[in-house]
Amino acid sequence: MVEAANSTSRRPKLVEARTVVAGNALAEAVVRRAEALLAGDQRALLATADAFGAAATSPRERRCSPVAPIPPAA
């Protein structure tokens, strides 16, 4: 498998990426997804969906959004 052969060289880049994106919930979710894909970890990959959802509702995301968020239905 080509990915497995290259995975060793990509891990240090992901470690560096984690440091670079620290504090940015959306970027952290992207890095976690990349790590899960690299490891072939389906559970971790599925868990990134929650991370993306949480990132989209973080206070920073709401402040940066050009449109006010729609309140959840009652």
Buried (B, 14 or more C-beta within 10 A) or exposed (E): EEEEEEBEEBEEEBEEBBEEBEEBBBBBBBBBBBBBBBEEEEEBBEBBEEBBEBBBEEEEBEEEEEEEEEEEEE
